[in-house]
Amino acid sequence: MSLSSEQREKLLRQAVGLIRVHSMDVPSMIMLGTVGPLAFFLSQMLLLVQPLFGWDGAGWLSGGGAALLEEPANVDRLLTQLERGRE
């Protein structure tokens, strides 16, 4: 699924919001920094296991969140936005 820049920015804001609401900034930054090169594979795994756990991150995955994580550049953008909030 290809995302427009507007969709990408909206999903990035939603992801950052979800991460911050649950105080998962630091663990998320560690995970994203570690698994960035595997982003496409992991996004597909999220889609696969999500129904098993009944978790959709407030509609984030089904709303395009997994598509956002398919591109390593988007993972870098997410990491950058999380780091900005820690300054």
Secondary structure as GFF3:
##gff-version 3
##sequence-region A 1 87
A	DSSP	alpha_helix	5	21	.	.	.	ID=ss1
A	DSSP	alpha_helix	25	35	.	.	.	ID=ss2
A	DSSP	three_ten_helix	36	38	.	.	.	ID=ss3
A	DSSP	alpha_helix	39	53	.	.	.	ID=ss4
A	DSSP	pi_helix	61	65	.	.	.	ID=ss5
A	DSSP	alpha_helix	66	69	.	.	.	ID=ss6
A	DSSP	alpha_helix	72	86	.	.	.	ID=ss7
###
